[in-house]
């Protein structure tokens, strides 16, 4: 039995609540609920204070990804997102998290700070209803940067939004 079994169960529960709310909000059944992100962030902070970042070797790949997803959705707490990014960068150096998680959170933070994103992971719908990347630093080199962290081309990523 994994010594982090209780923490793993907490993460799976948080993911279920997060994804259900997001899916229902996207489908127009309910209003977006920031309280879920706020509560999940509080729980993640406590876990990080207890065991450090929930890496693959501690909680498994799926649950480690849930931790990143919660940090990614913690837009209400930029300070924590920056802390999470530092921990993710350290873990990525040891292949303890997926490198693309660092890219997604980096872009999220940069945009929030008024900077251009690096990896082109953040998109929005334009007036014509088409998804386009938010402001991007050196767009001519984006696919090279994306490849270094295990992401496909920005063109492939953009096509995924149109499905």
Number of C-alpha atoms within 10 A of each C-alpha: 4 10 9 13 12 9 19 21 13 17 25 15 12 21 19 13 14 20 11 11 19 17 13 13 14 12 10 10 10 12 12 14 12 15 9 18 21 17 14 23 24 14 17 25 18 11 17 14 10 10 12 13 24 29 25 17 11 19 21 15 15 13 21 21 20 20 26 25 16 24 24 22 19 21 18 12 13 15 12 17 23 15 13 23 22 15 18 25 20 15 19 18 11 10 14 20 25 21 18 18 20 24 24 20 25 22 23 23 20 13 17 13 10 9 14 18 26 23 30 28 21 19 15 12 12 10 7 6 9 12 17 14 17 16 17 18 14 11 15 8 11 17 16 14 17 19 14 13 16 13 20 14 16 18 10 10 15 18 10 10 13 9 5
